[in-house]
Amino acid sequence: MKIHARSHTTFLALAVVLAGCGSKHKAAAEAGGGPSAKGAGAPAEAAEGTVTVDGSSTVFPITEAVAEEFQKTSKHRVTIGVSGTGGGFKKFCQGEVAVTGASRPIKPSEVELCRKNGVEYVELPVAYDGLAVLVHPKNDWVEAMTVEELKKLWAPEAQGTITKWSQIRAGWPDKEIHLFGPGVDSGTYDYFTKAVVGKEHASRGDYTSSEDDNVLVQGISTDPLALGFMGFAYYVENKDKLKLVPIDDGNDANGAGPIAPSAETVSNGTYQPLSRPIFIYVSKKAAGRPEVGSFVDFYLANAAKLAAEVGYIPLPDKAYTLAKKRFADKVTGSIFGGKGSKVGVSIEALLAG
């Protein structure tokens, strides 16, 4: 399974139609026939037997892999749009798609939009992800960073003020720092700002942003003065082009000193505060349709294997068992209380509670 590069122009409205007999992971946009960025995405009225999905670019590789495998044995078609976590929730809460991927839990404004439109939802964690802090491979001065240094760099008050590497740590070069990160519709952006700055959706605005992680990879990998962050799976896919920065959260209880994200450190909770669960949300009404119900059942049954194949970290087996029961019982609402990103959570404990 590969995370394919996609055009920045079409990414926000990328519609991936994964036909059961089609080529592996082939995006419509890659073939030159993708939708335009304006007004595109999964249709409000799905064709009979079609599962409509939208949402997070982080969750997309897992959903794409699941859809491909699902369609090998199913007559149903799956369409996947990638509007970012925020964009996906907008469509989902307006009843336009059956499923949306999210790299953070649903937040109050989205809860209200779903309530207003009568959309009940089942929240299902599907994997763990670690947010990777990355620099150019030729960067020979950064070997690790602290959370406080990241906050100093990314806080709103840093805009136009903290502009050189030497301002982050003494001894680092007196050269400009060029920042890259997800756009404000991204759940990765929301989680990072909550974990590092302390408030969701609060950061400096003078950085190169994109909802397409592949654009961020391209930017960081071609700029020796760059620093950025994105989902760990995109680092795994591009590790020959990027340098991973271990992070020290200052709490030895989580593990002493700087720790880099890996399958082990994310799953055992030592890579903090940048480890998080990622989700799909399923419309309760849509879940009653056989194609949606069978797709979600297949997703949960195969998420561990396919998440690992595309660079994510599977949840504990018990968490998948609890998620399957949650979907079977159509338990609606969020185990996070509909309050958005929450740092340092145990999905297994929350689902059991």
N, C-alpha and C positions, 0 to 999 in steps of 0.2 A: 504494500500500500504506500503510495507516495502523496505528498502534499504538493500539488502542482502550482506553479506560478500562474497568476491570473492577472489580466489587465486591470490597472488601477481605475481606468475609466469605467469599466463595466462592473467592477467588483461589488459596489454597493447594491447593485440590482442583479447580480449574477443569478441566473436561473439554470440550474443543472438538471437536466432530464436524463435520468439514468434508466434507459431501456434495458430490459432483462437480457436482450441479445446484443446490446451495444458494446462498444469498446470500453475498456477498463478506465473508470474515473475520467470520462471525457466530458468536459464542460462545453455547453453550447457556445459560450463566449470564445473558447479556445478555437472552435471550428470556424470562427468568423461570423457565425450566425446568431450570436448572443443578443439579448435584448438591450435596448439603450438604457442608460442610467436613469432616465426620467420616466416615471410611470410604469416601470417594469417590476417583475417579481412574481410570486405565485398568484394565481388568479383568485378572485374573491369567491367564485363559484367553481369548485373543483369538478372535473369530469368524473363520471361514475367510475369507481374503482381506483381513483387516484388519491394518493396521500400527499398533502401539501405541507411542506416544511419551510421554515425560514429561521433567521436569527444569527447567532454568534459565528464569527469566522473561526473562533477557537474550537467550537464544538463541531463545526462543519466536517473536518476530516474523519471523525468517528461516524457521523451520520452518513456521510458519503460511502464509507466502507460498509456500514450496515445495510444501506439501501442496495448497494451492488450485490451483496450476498443474498439479501431477501428476495430480490427479483430473479435470482437463478431458479427459485422453486415456487415463485408466486406469479399469478397472472396480473397482479396489481402493479401500477406504475407509481414511482415516487418522484416528485419534483422538489428541488431544494433551492431556495433563495438565500442569499447571504446579505442581510441588511445590518448586521451588527446586533448585539444583544438588545439595545434600546429600540432599534428599528424593527427587529423581529417582534418584540413585545407589542409595539404599536399595531402591527398587522394582526397579531394573535388576539389581542384584546378587542379588536374590531371585528373578530370573527372571520378574517380573511384566510387564515391558515389553520390547519388542524393541530400542528405541532410546531413549537419554536425551541431552538437551542439557546442556552443562556450560560454565560461564563460568570454569572453572579446570581444570587437569588432575586426574585421579583421585588420591586421597591414600591413605596406607597402610591406614587402617582400612577403606576401601572396597575396596582391592585384596584384603584378607583376607576380607571378606564375599563378594566374587565367588569367590575361591578356595574358600571353605567350601561354597558352593552350586554349584560346578562351572560357573560362568559365565565363559567366555572372551570377550574383547572386542577389537574393533578400534577404535582411537582415531583420529578424523579431524578435523583442524582445518577450519573452514568460513569463518572471517572474522576480521578484527581489530576490536577495540573499544577505545575510550579511555574511562577513567572520568572523568566530568565532575564537578568541584567547583562547586557552585552556590549562589547567594544570591538574595535577593529583588531585583527590578529597582529598587526604591527605595533599596537599599543603596548609598550614595554614598561610602563610606569604603574599601571593599575593591576594589582594582583588580588585585591579584595577591597570591599567597601563596607561601611557600617550603615545601618538604617538611618542614623542621624545625618550622615553625609548625603544619603539619598534625599532625605527631607530637606536639607539645606539647598540642594540642587533643584528640587521639583516643587517646593512650596510656592504659592502664588506670589509671595513677596520677593522671590528670586528673579522674577521676570525683569529683564533689563539690568539686573544688578550682579547676579552671579553668572558670569559669562566666560570665565577662564578656568582651566584645570587647577591652576595655582590657588584659586580661591576655595577649592574643596579640601585640599590637603597640602600642607607645607612640603616642598620638595617636588611636587608635581609641576610640569612645565607651564610657563607663563604663555600659554597658547589658548586660543578660543576653544570652547567646548560646543559641539554641535549635537543637539538632542533630537531623538526620534522616539515616537511612541504612538499608540493607538489613538484614534479619534474619539471624540466625546460621546459618541453613540455606542462605544465599545464597553462591554462588561469588564474587559481586562483593564481598561482605563479606570473604571469605577473602583475595581478591587484594589488596584495599585495605589490610587490616591487615598483610599480608606486605610490601607495597611501602612503606608509610608508617611503620608501627610497627616493622617488622623481624621480626615473628613472626605467622604465620597464626593467625587466630581469637583474637587478643589485642587488646582495646580496652576503653574505658570502656563501661559498660552503661547509663548514664543518658541515653539518647537515644531519640527516637521511631523505632521500627523497623517495617518492613513488607517482606514478600516481593514486594509489588506496587509496582512503580516508579511507577505512576500515583498511588498514595496519597502517595508521597514528593513527586511533582510538586505535588500539591494542597497539601501541608503547607508546602513552601518558598514556593510562589507566593502564599500568603495570609498569610505571617508576615514582616514587614520585618526581624526579628532572626534569621532562620533561616540556617543553613548546612547543606548536605547533599551527598551524592555518589550517583551512579548511572551506568548505562551511557549513553554519548554519544548513542545513538539516541533516548533519551527526551528529552534536551535538544533535539535537532534537531526533534522533533515538537512541542515546547512552548517554543520559543525566545522567543515573545512574552510568556511568563509568567515567565521565569527569566533570571538574569544569570550568564554563564559567568565563572569565575575562572581566569585563566592561572596556571600553576604553574612555579616555578623550582626545579630539582633541584640547583642549585649546581655542576653539571658542564658547563662550557662546551663540552666535546667533543660533547655531545648537542645543542648550540645554546645560545647565550648568552642569559641573562635569562629572564624568565617566558615560557612558551609555552602557548598554548591548544590544546586538542584540535581536530583537523580531519582530514579524509580524508588530507591531505598529511602533517601532523605525526605522525599515528599510523603511517601506512605507511612513512615514512622513518626512524622511530625517534627523532625529536627530542622528542616528547612523552613524557618519562620522569619518574618510573617508572610512570606510570598507563596505559600502553598494554599490551594483552594479546591473545593469540589466544583465540577461543572455539571450542567443539568439539561434535561429536556422538560418542557411543559406541554401537557396534552389537554386539549379541550375535552371536558367531560361529555359534552354532546357529541362531538366527533368520534370519541372513543367507542360510541355505540355502533359505529359503522364497521363492518367486518374487516375492510382493508386497513383501517386505522388501528383497530384492536390487534389484528394479527401482526402488523408492523411493529407496534410498541412491544408486544410480547416477544417478538424476535429480537428486537433491540436489546431488551433487558437480558435475554438468554445468551446473547453473543457479545455484549458490551465489553466484558473483561478481555476476551481474546482479541477483539478487533481494536479496542482502545490501545492495547499494548503494541499491536502491529503498526499503528500510526503515531507512536511516540508518547502516548499518555500512560497514566499509572492506574491500573484497575483498582476498584474499591475492594474491601474485604468481601469474601463470599457471603457472609451474613448480611452485609449491606444490600447486595443484589437480591437476596431472598426477601428481605424486608421491603425493598422497592417493588418487587413483583407482587407482594401481598397488597401493598398500597395501591397499585394500579388495579389489581383484581377487585379490590373492595371499593374502587373509585373514591378514595379519600381525597377530598379537595382542600385547597388552601396551601399555605407555605409553612414548613416546619421552622422557618426563620421569622415568622410573624409578619411577613410582608414588609420588612424594614430594610431590604437591600443587603449589601455586602456585610458579611460578618467574618472577622478574622479569627483564626485558630479554633475551628470547629471540628467535632468528631461526628461525621455523618451517621455512623453506626449508632452512636448514642442518641442522636436526635431522632432518627427514624424509630428506634426502639421506644423512645419516650412518647 
